[in-house]
Amino acid sequence: MTIIDTLVKSLSLLSALPQTATNGNSQLGTLNAPPVADFLTNNPLPQGFPWGTRTAATTNPYEQSPTTGVIRAYDFTIKRGFIAPDGVNKSVILVNGQFPAPTIEANWGDTIQVAVHNQIANPEEGTALHWHGILQRATPWFDGVPSVQQCPIPPGKSLTYQFKADLYGTTWYHSHYSAQYAGGLLGPLIIHGPKNVDYDKDIGPVFLTDWYHDEYFEIVKRVMSSPPSAPPSSENNLINGKMNYDCSLVTNGQACTPNAGVSKFKFQKGKKHRLRLINASAEAIQRFTIDNHTMTVMANDFVPVKPYTTNVVTLGVGQRTDVIVEANGPAKSAFWMRSTISKTCSVSKQPVALAAIYYDGADTNSVPTSVATPFDDSHCGNDPLDTTIPFFPFPATPKPATTATIAITIHTNATGHLLWYMNESSFRANYNHPILLLANLGNTSYPFDPQWNVYNFGNNNSVRIVVENHSGAAHPMHLHGHNFNVLAEGPGTWDGTINHIQNTQRRDVQLIQPGSPAVPSHLVIQYNTDNPGVWPFHCHIAWHVSGGLYVNVMEQTDLIKKRVIPSTIAQTCRDWADYTNTEVVAEIDSGL
């Protein structure tokens, strides 16, 4: 009998562990989680809204974002700790003692300020936080990628990030130092903005994470071993940091408590509820369903879309989808929410995560008896591009200024290590020499460091990238600093066809389907180079990035040289240099 069978046949969902044992100081996943309002109100409200008269239908979010002048300040201390999200006690890296890390909230146009203090010890590690999907148009140095825009924050030191909430919707933040976020260093980020679909209640983040019982660095060691080991398999799957685990599966002596507890949500009958789905996994493609309910998709990543209904939402790593769910079931009823790691596209020992949804008046310890929604798990891609139409049209340039073709391959190098390659080059970071800082000083060519994988597009005003996947794995491809137009994707080589060029799908992560050396799959993206900086373009599977599946795209080099970079960035590099003068950093993977 599986843990899922045991759960659905049990008599009660009373948790065997307290919230502090499973999730530290976090209340996410409990019925005591703070409510999410339509927007924050401790600020000016011109015409009744923080963003004034701007709407999802009439406002270009890239050119007409508000500037509120309001600062949302957060203070993060990063330390090691022990928690048991699924009953298995393990060492993790926490923000303010919480897993998931604290939810950041802001209104569109606010300034988000986060003071980060690195107190990781025993052993020590550097760190850096990336704010996924934030454009960072005025602050590219705060994108948070060590070796690209900053040096790592060394142990015992601090760095304050400050950037504009320049888009609105649902996202997350995470460490971009090695695969550190797989060890617990990640959390939701909500930016309130205009509604493109009416709803009554905002349920807040539904944070989906595959979960590994080994510490992340031990997994990185196996990924980077010679000879190569099998791809890492997650032990479990969590919703808002919680799920039970079959303790009989533990073989390495880790302490395990059965029935640790699942996440719980409240629905109000007859009301429409917004759920902010976030796939914050290390590797997993997630299939999200709610028993006996359909979902209306209203946004993909930071892009509101014309509403469409579905029974299942597919999310690659890093992707977000906002959905509306109407509570049209019987009064006082209970249903299962499920997120299933794809058996076709990913690897997991216990792939199904459950959470309980209770209508008003229901016994909140009762076990739902609802039946799972069937779905097609044969396809390792996102919804068809003809389905996902942005609410505000932003046409792609028919003839971009330049085009690059990048082939994804995988093979062993001369030392027997299995690496990922983009155009036969596997990425390797140099933490001490961030590329943006070098470019700011006028150094925009790196012939002696080809492993930095820099594509310098100079002052071209638009770029098209044709990605060809010659590997048998799907890859969630993420571009920093932009929402890109998705022109085409699918099996085989691209035939030049563009899906509705006047209003293509836009997002910051798109799955490229599995291919083969003989018959690759393709993904074609395009963006305007309106954000001077150095921006990572990479697969968001942590273990693939560790293996080098990563490039940097540099744009508007003349304007990069005119940027005035805050002195705190240079000070962090001096601090990192001082630290590495006396400590050897175990950079055994790509570094990112």
PyMOL commands that set and color helices and strands:
alter all, ss='L'
color gray80, all
select helices_A, chain A and resi 3-9+19-23+46-48+140-142+180-183+216-223+247-249+435-440+450-452+501-503+542-546+557-560+567-582
alter helices_A, ss='H'
color red, helices_A
select strands_A, chain A and resi 71-83+90-95+104-107+111-118+129-131+158-164+169-175+186-192+201-211+236-239+263-267+272-279+286-290+295-300+303-310+313-315+320-326+334-341+352-359+402-412+418-422+454-456+462-469+475-479+484-491+505-507+509-512+521-528+533-539+550-555
alter strands_A, ss='S'
color yellow, strands_A
deselect
rebuild
show_as cartoon
